[in-house]
Amino acid sequence: REEELQQAAADAANRAELLRQEAVSREQALRPTPADDEKWATPPGDAAPQRPAAILTVGDSCTYATVQAAVNASASGDTIRVQGKTFTGANATININAKSLTISGGWNSTCTAQGSTRTVMDATGRGDSVFEIYGGAGPLTTIIDFFELRGGENDVDAGGGLEIDNQNTVTLRRTYVTENDSNVGGGVHMSTDAALNLEDDSFVYLNNALAGDGGGVYC
């Protein structure tokens, strides 16, 4: 019992420190100091440089319990670190609307070190895509690293594992899209002007188009 209490206290302290770090990074991104203003000053005629982004964390002893909660709290350009474990049910379906994000899987339970266990999003039984990435007036980019997307099922917009709408580019790194079903685009459904990059041993395999085209990818 004493060990459990000590572990709970350690987890609470770690969560508090992660919240503090996230607050600091968010403050730097949104309210730079005068020194930062000088550093990031834009010379006449030059494009505005990108200010520092925040790092959000998802896991047992991290800031957020679900990826969607971190996505909702994020700003475009942020990075989300996710514990290397399996998320199921409602916690396995993610909507990203009009944001450019990097979502990095495989982190330990405190989100302080990346290990060898891939993050699995298993949406079996939800009747929804695992990732839906949409919205935005201009080009947006999403990077999904060290994940497995499985169990996604047909929804009104198609795409069992991954749905990519107009003006969005998705890059999969060390990520598997497998065992997803949809009427069209079992693994991935891409709308006009969407783009998909597969890097670092990423695979789309064993997906199924139930009634139309694109068992693996519909483009």
N, C-alpha and C positions, 0 to 999 in steps of 0.2 A: 504493500500500500504506500509506504514511504517512497519507494522508487517511482511509482505511478505519479505521486504528487510532485516529485522532483522533475519528472519528464514533462508534466503539464505546465509547470512553472517555466521550464526551459523553452517549451513551444510558445508560450505566451510572450516571453521575452523576445524570441526570434521574430514573431509576428509583429510586435511593436517596433522592432528595429527595421523590418521591411517596410512598414508603413511610413516610418520616418524617412527612409531612403527614397521611397517613391514620392513623398511630399517634397523633399529637397530637389529631386530631379524635375518634378513638375514645376516647381517654383522657378528653377533655372530656365526651363523651356518657355514659361509664360511671362515671367517677370524678371528679366535679366538685370544684373547689377550695372552701375555706370561703366565699370570696366568691361563687362560683356558687351554693352552697347557700342563701345569703341572698337572692341574686337570684331563685332559682327556688323560694323558700319558698312553701308553699301556705297562704293564710289559711284559718282554720276555715270549713268549709262550702263552700269553693270547689273546683272540679275541679283536679286536679293538672296543672300546665303541662307541655308537652312539652320535654324537654331537647334540647340540640343534637344533630344527627345527623352521621354521618360521610359523607365523599365517597370512593367507591372508583373506580378507573380501570381501563379495559380497552383494550389496544392494543399496538402493536409496542414502544413504549418506555414503557409504563405499568406499573402494578403487576401486573395479571392478564392472562393471555393469552386467556382466554375469558370470556364473559358468565356462564356457569354457575358458574365458579370464584368470580367476584365475588359472585354471588347467594348461594352457599354461605357465603361469609365475612361477609355483610352481616347487619345487625340491622334489625328493622322500623323504618321511618322514614328509612333511609339513601337516598342518591342514588348511582347508578352512571353514570359517564361512559364512553361507548364510542366508540372510533375510527370515523370514517366510512370503512368499507371493507366488503368482502363476506366473511361467515363462511359456511362450507359444512360439509356432513357432520355429524358429531357435535357440532361447535362451533356449529351453527345451531339446535339444539333446546334450549329452556330450560324448566325446571320451577321454579316459585315456590310454595313451600309455607308457608302461614300467615305471610306477611310483607306489610307495606305498603311498597312501594318506588317510587322514581322512576328510570326507566331512560332516559337521555338519549343520543341518538346524534349522529353528525356531528362528533365532536371530532377534532382533529389527532392525529398519531402520538404526541405527548407528553401528550395529554389536558389541554392548558393553554388551548386556544382552540377554540371551536365554529366550524366552517366551513360550506361549502355542499354537501358531499358526504354524502348520506344513508347511514346504516348499513343494510346489506342482510343479512338472515338467510335464506339459501337452503338449505332442508332437503331438496332433491330427492334421492330415493332412500333416505331414512331410514325411511319408513313410520311417521312420527310427526308430531304437531302441532308447529308452530314454537314457540309459547308455550303451556304448560299452567299455569294459575293456579288453585290449589285450597287446601283446608285452612283451619283457623282456626275458633274458636268464635264470633267476633263479626265485625262488618263490617270488611273490609279493602279497601284501595285500591291499585291499581297504575297508574302513569302511564307510558306508552310514547311517547316523543317523538322524531320525526325518524328513523323506521325504515321499512324495507320488509320485510314478511313474505311470503315466497314459497316455493313448492315443498313445503309441508307436505302430508302424506298421511294417509289414514285410519288411526286406531289404535283400540284397544278402547273408548276414551271418546269418540270422534268429535271433529270439529273439526279441519279441515286447517290453517288458519292460526293459530287462537286458540281455546283451550278455557277457558271460565270456569266454575268450579264455584260452589256455593252460598256466599253471604255475601261474595262478592268483587265489587267494582266496578272495571272497567278503563276508563281514559280514554286514547284514542288522540289524539295531537296531531301534526299534519304527518306522518301515518303512513299507508302504503298496505298493504292486505292483498289480495294478488292472486295468481292462478294457483296456488291450493291446491285439493286434492280431498279429499273424505270421503264416506262413505256417507250421512251426515247432517251438515248444517252444513259445507259446503265451505269457506267463508271463516271463519265463527265459529260455535261451538256454545256455547249458554248454558244452564246448569241453572236450576232453580227458585231464585228470589231473587238471581240474578246480574244485573249491570247493565253496559251498555256505553255509553260516551259517545264521540261523534266530534266533534273540535274542530279548528279551524285547518286546513281543507282536508285532512282525512283521508278516505280512500275505501276501500270494500270492493267490489272489482270483478273480473270474469273468474275467478270461482271456480266450482266444480262439485260438486253433490251427486250421487254416483254411483248411489245406490239409493233415496234417500228424499227428505226435504224439506230446504229451506234451502240453496239454492245459494250465496247470499250469507251469510245469517244464519239459524240455527235458534234460536228463542227459546221 
